Amino acid sequence: MILLEKPNFNSNFMQKQMDKDSKKQDYLAIYNPKYDFLGQSYASIYPNLHKYPATMLPQIGLELLKEFKAKKSNLLDPYCGSGSSFVSGLGYGIRYFVGFDLNPLAIMIAKARMTYINSSYLIQQKEKLLRQIESKNELSLDSNPLINITNLDFWIEKNAQQDLHQVFLGGGY
Ligand SMILES: C[S@@+](CC[C@H](N)C(=O)[O-])C[C@H]1O[C@@H](n2cnc3c(N)ncnc32)[C@H](O)[C@@H]1O
């Protein structure tokens, strides 16, 4: 992974490679294989609940928080996507997160990632949901709570809408 660093910034990166033109630039290019995480996946440190485009490996964020000795107070990610920066923060010891995203699916995934659920309650709800789904062959989308999302078809595929509707009905939302 290549990172950009301001010259004279006092960090402890080990391997620095200044390219020929870097003196003319404001930032130096730094290569540090520590950030490659070869052979690792998202799920190596945290369950990857749902696919989302352009997700960051939370391992990267975690290393950067350590590298820059970030405060363990709170973390704001204004383009949070599915919340990978929050996963990094959680691993680092941060417990207060604020995020924004245009995409309602991103918010849903990020909230699910950051919501603590007691495991016996979760198993209970899963069984309730499966019973609900088995008892309904077809669901109408008329009472779908997702219907309030602007440009719903743009953000969430039809079959995913149907699945989410079942989840909402089953979970009693
Ligand atoms: C590269 S993704 C972030 C992915 C995230 N790091 C993760 O691992 O899931 C960038 C995000 O910015 C969001 N975005 C783009 N423009 C935005 C805007 N103006 N306001 C809020 N979010 C925006 C996109 O919806 C997308 O989820």
PDBQT file of the ligand as one rigid body, heavy atoms in Angstrom, charges set to zero:
ROOT
HETATM    1  C1  LIG A 201     -15.687   4.151  -0.966  1.00  0.00    +0.000 C 
HETATM    2  S1  LIG A 201     -17.273   4.168  -0.269  1.00  0.00    +0.000 S 
HETATM    3  C2  LIG A 201     -16.920   4.002   1.434  1.00  0.00    +0.000 C 
HETATM    4  C3  LIG A 201     -16.776   2.542   1.751  1.00  0.00    +0.000 C 
HETATM    5  C4  LIG A 201     -16.500   2.295   3.220  1.00  0.00    +0.000 C 
HETATM    6  N1  LIG A 201     -15.154   2.709   3.577  1.00  0.00    +0.000 N 
HETATM    7  C5  LIG A 201     -16.702   0.823   3.518  1.00  0.00    +0.000 C 
HETATM    8  O1  LIG A 201     -15.722   0.124   3.799  1.00  0.00    +0.000 OA
HETATM    9  O2  LIG A 201     -17.847   0.352   3.397  1.00  0.00    +0.000 OA
HETATM   10  C6  LIG A 201     -17.692   5.858  -0.389  1.00  0.00    +0.000 C 
HETATM   11  C7  LIG A 201     -19.080   6.157   0.146  1.00  0.00    +0.000 C 
HETATM   12  O3  LIG A 201     -19.342   7.545  -0.005  1.00  0.00    +0.000 OA
HETATM   13  C8  LIG A 201     -20.728   7.693  -0.162  1.00  0.00    +0.000 C 
HETATM   14  N2  LIG A 201     -20.962   9.043  -0.670  1.00  0.00    +0.000 N 
HETATM   15  C9  LIG A 201     -20.625   9.547  -1.881  1.00  0.00    +0.000 A 
HETATM   16  N3  LIG A 201     -20.976  10.851  -1.956  1.00  0.00    +0.000 NA
HETATM   17  C10 LIG A 201     -21.525  11.176  -0.751  1.00  0.00    +0.000 A 
HETATM   18  C11 LIG A 201     -22.071  12.383  -0.208  1.00  0.00    +0.000 A 
HETATM   19  N4  LIG A 201     -22.109  13.494  -0.917  1.00  0.00    +0.000 N 
HETATM   20  N5  LIG A 201     -22.534  12.349   1.053  1.00  0.00    +0.000 NA
HETATM   21  C12 LIG A 201     -22.492  11.215   1.780  1.00  0.00    +0.000 A 
HETATM   22  N6  LIG A 201     -21.996  10.039   1.317  1.00  0.00    +0.000 NA
HETATM   23  C13 LIG A 201     -21.518  10.031   0.066  1.00  0.00    +0.000 A 
HETATM   24  C14 LIG A 201     -21.107   6.554  -1.114  1.00  0.00    +0.000 C 
HETATM   25  O4  LIG A 201     -22.492   6.215  -1.017  1.00  0.00    +0.000 OA
HETATM   26  C15 LIG A 201     -20.195   5.417  -0.597  1.00  0.00    +0.000 C 
HETATM   27  O5  LIG A 201     -20.879   4.587   0.320  1.00  0.00    +0.000 OA
ENDROOT
TORSDOF 0
